Amino acid sequence: MPIGKSSRIVIEVEDVALKRNLYAVLATEGRSLKDWFSSAVSEYLSVHPPRRAARVAEQSAEYQARTKKGRS
């Protein structure tokens, strides 16, 4: 899956019941999916620093830039 430059993250959930259950629980807590996701990501990254992931993203951007140059 490509990493775009926008602020959007798109995830396709194949288990519709899982999606429905998540939204139901979040509604009872008065939270949005965006709020929950941001909190979960922050917690995850506090335990797993993104050193390698950042480099992979940089390499992907460099590759995409080179590829686009070759097509022009």
N, C-alpha and C positions, 0 to 999 in steps of 0.2 A: 504494500500500500504506500503510495507516495506521500511525502510530508510536504504539504503546501505552506504558503507564506501567510495565509489568513489565520484568524484567531479561532476558526471553527475546527471541531473534532467531530467526525461523523462515525458512528458505530452502529452496525446493523446487528440487532439482537434477533436471533433465529427462534428463540423460545418466547412466544408471545405471552405466555402465562408468567414467565419470569419478569418481563417488562411490566405487565399489568400489576403484579405483586409489588414490584419496586415502587411504582408510582403510588399505589395505595398506601404503602407504609410511609412514604415521604409526605403524602397528604395529611396523614394523621399526626405527623410531627410538624406540619406547617413549613416544610422545606421544599425547595425546588430541586430538580435534578441537577441543575447547574451548581447550586450551593453545595449539594452533597458531593458532587464530583470534584469540585474545587477543594473541599475539605479532605476528601479521600486521597487526592493527588498530593496535596501538601504533606499529609501524614506519611504517605508512601515515600516521597522524595526525601523526607527528613531521615528516613532509615536507609534509603538507597540513593546516595548522591549521584547526580546525573553526569559524572565525568565522562565515561565512555559513550553514553548516549548522545551527549552534546557533540562529540567528535564524529560520530556516525552521521548525525544530522548535517554537520558541516561538510563532510565528504559527499553526502547525497546532493547537497546544494551545489558543490563544486562540479560534480558529475553532470548534473542537469544543465548547468551553465555551459559547460564544454559541449554537451550534446546539442544544445540550441544553436551554438555558434556554428557547428558543423552543418546544420540544416539551412542556414541563411544563404 
